[in-house]
Each structure stands twice: as C-alpha cells, then as structure tokens.
Amino acid sequence: MVAEKVESLTMQIMDRLRKNSAVRMKDPATVQAKIQKIINDGYDKLLVISDFDYTLSRYRDADEKRCLTTHGIFDECARQLNPELADKRVLISEIL
C-alpha cells in the first residue's frame, strides 16, 4: 500500500516536471529514482544547502581553484545554457 502511494506520487511529480516547459532532464529515470528516494526517506532526511556568501562552503578547493557560490552556480549554468539570458541578468544586477 505504501509502495503504491510512493509510486503514484512519484509519477505525479514526474508528469508535472515533463509538462513544465522550463524543466530539462538529461536522464528522467535518474530524476525519478531520486524523487522516489526522497519520498521514501522522508523530509526529515532531506537537506538543502544554499550558500550565497561562502559562510557554509569552501572559498577554494583542494587545487586552490576558487569555488562558486550559489549565485555563481546559477550564473555559470545560465551562461552555458543561455548566454543572452545571462547577459540580461548581469544588466539587471547592475541596475539594482
């Protein structure tokens, strides 16, 4: 019974993700497995870390390369996926 509910909820989430034009999945099966694991393990085992100013993460890695902040990750991904969008984000941040 519980397994059926987990499977149903997982499929509902996957359906919503597939229908969302802003969502891209390289490997839907892996995403589905991860969603199912999150549901099975429970919210009390879910940890989301968002570090905008290096208070929680390293500034440099083992090779002395500078690590990205959360903003940096968003910026880098945007630049790779949609350079025009990344440029607009920079313009907006300069205005604000």
Residue frames relative to the residue before (quaternion, step in Angstrom):
aa qw qx qy qz dx dy dz
M 1.0000 0.0000 0.0000 0.0000 0.00 0.00 0.00
V 0.6812 0.4650 -0.2852 0.4883 3.59 0.86 -0.97
A 0.6393 0.5313 -0.3226 0.4528 3.59 0.95 -0.86
E 0.6486 0.5161 -0.3152 0.4621 3.59 0.99 -0.78
K 0.6477 0.5105 -0.3138 0.4705 3.59 1.03 -0.80
V 0.6386 0.5191 -0.3197 0.4695 3.57 1.00 -0.85
E 0.6583 0.5043 -0.3036 0.4691 3.57 0.93 -0.90
S 0.6536 0.5147 -0.3105 0.4600 3.59 0.94 -0.86
L 0.6675 0.4914 -0.2956 0.4750 3.58 0.91 -0.92
T 0.6300 0.5327 -0.3273 0.4606 3.58 0.98 -0.84
M 0.6780 0.4877 -0.2930 0.4654 3.58 0.90 -0.89
Q 0.6160 0.5365 -0.3456 0.4619 3.59 1.04 -0.71
I 0.6576 0.4995 -0.3025 0.4759 3.58 0.95 -0.90
M 0.6606 0.5069 -0.3085 0.4599 3.58 0.90 -0.91
D 0.6305 0.5311 -0.3321 0.4584 3.60 0.99 -0.79
R 0.6618 0.4970 -0.3049 0.4712 3.59 0.96 -0.87
L 0.6465 0.5127 -0.3224 0.4640 3.58 0.99 -0.79
R 0.6633 0.5126 -0.3041 0.4526 3.59 0.94 -0.88
K 0.6944 0.4765 -0.2700 0.4667 3.58 1.06 -0.75
N 0.6052 0.5551 -0.3506 0.4502 3.59 1.24 -0.33
S 0.3684 -0.7729 0.4756 0.2018 3.58 -0.44 1.20
A 0.6393 0.5299 -0.3306 0.4485 3.61 1.20 -0.34
V 0.6374 0.5287 -0.3213 0.4592 3.58 1.26 -0.25
R 0.0650 -0.7683 0.6367 0.0127 3.54 -0.97 0.98
M 0.0436 -0.7914 0.6098 0.0042 3.58 -0.89 0.94
K 0.3580 -0.7287 0.5445 0.2105 3.54 -0.73 1.05
D 0.8068 0.0659 0.0141 0.5870 3.56 0.96 -0.92
P 0.2429 -0.8192 0.5014 0.1364 3.62 0.12 1.25
A 0.6173 0.5533 -0.3597 0.4282 3.61 1.01 -0.68
T 0.6512 0.4973 -0.3102 0.4821 3.58 1.04 -0.77
V 0.6263 0.5220 -0.3336 0.4732 3.59 1.00 -0.81
Q 0.6531 0.5156 -0.3108 0.4594 3.57 0.92 -0.90
A 0.6554 0.5062 -0.3142 0.4642 3.60 0.91 -0.86
K 0.6623 0.5017 -0.3092 0.4627 3.59 0.98 -0.80
I 0.6329 0.5158 -0.3285 0.4749 3.58 0.99 -0.80
Q 0.6569 0.5089 -0.3095 0.4622 3.55 0.93 -0.88
K 0.6440 0.5145 -0.3217 0.4659 3.60 1.00 -0.77
I 0.6287 0.5250 -0.3349 0.4658 3.59 0.99 -0.81
I 0.6640 0.4939 -0.3025 0.4729 3.58 0.92 -0.89
N 0.6775 0.5006 -0.2925 0.4526 3.59 0.88 -0.95
D 0.7099 0.4659 -0.2660 0.4562 3.58 0.92 -0.91
G 0.4472 -0.7073 0.4408 0.3248 3.59 1.16 -0.53
Y 0.6274 -0.5808 0.3817 0.3512 3.53 -1.18 0.62
D 0.6116 0.5779 -0.3597 0.4034 3.58 1.10 -0.57
K 0.6959 0.4205 -0.2752 0.5130 3.60 1.24 -0.22
L 0.5475 0.6021 -0.3978 0.4236 3.58 1.29 0.08
L 0.0262 -0.7906 0.6113 -0.0231 3.54 -0.85 1.02
V 0.0574 -0.7769 0.6269 0.0019 3.54 -0.79 1.06
I 0.0877 -0.7946 0.6004 0.0213 3.54 -0.73 1.08
S 0.0064 0.7701 -0.6368 0.0377 3.52 -0.87 1.02
D 0.0084 -0.8243 0.5619 -0.0692 3.54 -0.37 1.28
F 0.1413 -0.8347 0.5307 0.0417 3.56 -0.41 1.22
D 0.8218 0.2373 -0.0944 0.5094 3.61 1.14 -0.38
Y 0.5985 -0.6135 0.3360 0.3905 3.62 1.14 0.64
T 0.3947 0.7122 -0.5063 0.2839 3.62 1.07 0.44
L 0.7685 0.3189 -0.1749 0.5265 3.59 1.16 -0.54
S 0.7578 0.3640 -0.1976 0.5042 3.57 1.12 -0.51
R 0.6290 -0.5354 0.4108 0.3860 3.52 -1.32 0.23
Y 0.4354 -0.6671 0.5387 0.2743 3.51 -1.19 0.62
R 0.7817 0.0955 -0.0366 0.6152 3.57 1.11 -0.78
D 0.4162 -0.7011 0.5176 0.2594 3.57 -1.11 0.67
A 0.7700 -0.3695 0.2557 0.4530 3.58 -1.31 -0.10
D 0.7019 0.4260 -0.2554 0.5106 3.60 1.18 -0.52
E 0.5216 -0.6663 0.3792 0.3744 3.57 1.33 0.31
K 0.4297 0.6686 -0.4782 0.3737 3.56 1.23 0.48
R 0.4941 -0.6709 0.4617 0.3042 3.58 -0.90 0.90
C 0.3510 -0.7325 0.5519 0.1888 3.57 -0.93 0.98
L 0.4844 -0.6588 0.4958 0.2924 3.54 -1.23 0.48
T 0.3953 -0.6459 0.5884 0.2835 3.55 -1.20 0.58
T 0.7000 -0.4112 0.3318 0.4804 3.59 -1.24 -0.04
H 0.6307 0.5132 -0.3340 0.4767 3.59 0.98 -0.81
G 0.6503 0.5373 -0.3109 0.4380 3.56 0.96 -0.90
I 0.6349 0.5187 -0.3260 0.4708 3.57 1.02 -0.77
F 0.6481 0.5039 -0.3180 0.4742 3.59 0.94 -0.87
D 0.6662 0.5122 -0.3002 0.4514 3.56 0.90 -0.97
E 0.6759 0.4986 -0.2945 0.4559 3.58 0.88 -0.95
C 0.6566 0.4974 -0.3117 0.4737 3.59 0.94 -0.85
A 0.6453 0.5132 -0.3242 0.4638 3.58 0.94 -0.87
R 0.6466 0.5257 -0.3235 0.4481 3.58 0.94 -0.86
Q 0.6847 0.4802 -0.2847 0.4686 3.58 0.98 -0.83
L 0.7457 0.4245 -0.2223 0.4629 3.58 0.93 -0.92
N 0.8078 -0.0295 0.0750 0.5840 3.56 0.97 -0.82
P 0.2309 -0.8250 0.4999 0.1268 3.62 0.19 1.26
E 0.6203 0.5467 -0.3473 0.4424 3.60 1.03 -0.72
L 0.6446 0.5068 -0.3105 0.4809 3.59 0.99 -0.83
A 0.6374 0.5284 -0.3261 0.4563 3.59 0.98 -0.85
D 0.6482 0.5137 -0.3170 0.4643 3.60 0.97 -0.83
K 0.6414 0.5150 -0.3207 0.4696 3.59 1.01 -0.79
R 0.6274 0.5356 -0.3339 0.4561 3.58 1.02 -0.78
V 0.6348 0.5217 -0.3200 0.4716 3.58 1.00 -0.82
L 0.6505 0.5175 -0.3153 0.4578 3.59 0.91 -0.87
I 0.6551 0.5103 -0.3052 0.4662 3.57 0.95 -0.89
S 0.6731 0.4949 -0.3085 0.4548 3.59 0.90 -0.86
E 0.6268 0.5260 -0.3380 0.4650 3.60 1.11 -0.59
I 0.6404 0.5168 -0.3184 0.4706 3.59 1.08 -0.70
L 0.7155 0.4219 -0.2481 0.4986 3.54 0.94 -0.91
